[in-house]
Amino acid sequence: MATTTISPRQALPSPNQILSLGPNLPKPIEPKPRFGKYL
């Protein structure tokens, strides 16, 4: 079964859904390094 809908018991989408969406979801805690300042 394809789990495309979030069940009421799940407050957050499953890791499989996040991986399948990929670039469609913004990365929450991962700022893009600007000119190597964050490296």
C-alpha positions in Angstrom: 0.0 0.0 0.0 1.3 3.5 -0.9 1.2 5.7 2.2 0.4 9.0 0.6 -1.9 10.2 3.3 -1.0 10.9 6.9 -2.8 8.8 9.4 -4.4 10.5 12.4 -2.0 8.8 14.7 1.0 10.3 12.9 1.6 14.0 13.7 4.6 14.1 11.3 4.9 12.4 7.8 6.9 9.2 7.7 10.6 9.3 6.7 9.6 7.5 3.5 7.3 10.4 2.5 10.0 13.0 3.3 12.5 11.1 1.1 10.0 10.7 -1.7 9.2 14.4 -1.7 12.9 15.4 -1.5 13.5 18.9 -2.9 9.8 19.7 -2.6 10.2 20.1 1.1 12.4 23.0 2.5 15.2 21.8 4.8 14.3 23.1 8.3 17.6 23.0 10.2 20.2 23.1 7.5 21.2 26.6 6.3 23.0 26.9 3.0 26.7 27.8 3.5 27.3 31.3 2.1 30.9 31.8 0.9 32.1 29.1 3.3 31.2 31.1 6.4 29.4 28.2 8.0 32.1 25.7 7.2 
